[in-house]
């Protein structure tokens, strides 16, 4: 599970099922995450490394 934080508090969790390459993303309260100029996004991996999760690539789309 990866966590995405916006300016400190966690706003989203991304969970990968076993043997899957696409995460299931869940936002806090089910609401969209709104990012403004100057905000800080932090992506954090779990303390215990998952050997099956390798070569992770992600994109963030901004409008």
C-alpha positions in Angstrom: 0.0 0.0 0.0 1.3 3.5 -0.9 0.0 6.6 0.7 -0.3 10.0 -0.9 -0.3 13.1 1.4 -1.2 16.6 0.4 0.5 19.3 2.6 0.9 16.8 5.4 -2.3 14.8 6.0 -2.9 11.6 4.0 -5.4 12.1 1.2 -5.3 8.8 -0.7 -4.2 5.2 -0.4 -3.2 3.0 -3.3 -3.4 -0.7 -2.8 -2.0 -3.4 -5.2 -3.7 -6.8 -5.1 -1.4 -9.8 -5.4 0.0 -10.2 -8.9 -1.8 -7.1 -10.2 -0.1 -4.2 -11.9 -2.9 -1.6 -11.4 -3.6 -0.1 -7.9 -7.0 0.5 -6.4 -7.0 4.1 -5.3 -9.1 5.3 -2.4 -9.3 9.0 -1.4 -10.2 10.3 2.0 -14.0 10.5 2.2 -14.2 9.4 -1.5 -13.7 13.0 -2.6 -11.4 14.2 -5.4 -8.0 15.5 -4.3 -7.7 19.2 -5.3 -4.1 20.4 -5.7 -3.1 24.0 -5.9 0.1 25.7 -7.1 2.6 25.5 -4.2 1.0 22.4 -2.6 3.4 19.6 -1.6 2.5 16.0 -2.5 4.3 13.2 -0.7 4.2 9.5 -1.8 5.2 7.1 1.0 5.9 3.4 0.7 5.4 1.0 3.6 8.3 0.3 6.0 8.4 -3.3 4.9 9.4 -3.6 1.3 7.2 -5.8 -1.0 9.5 -7.9 -3.1 6.8 -8.4 -5.7 6.4 -4.7 -6.3 9.2 -3.5 -8.6 9.8 -1.0 -11.3 6.9 1.2 -10.2 5.9 4.0 -12.6 3.2 6.5 -12.0 1.7 9.7 -13.4 -0.2 12.6 -11.9 -2.4 14.5 -14.3 -2.9 18.2 -13.7 -5.5 20.4 -15.4 
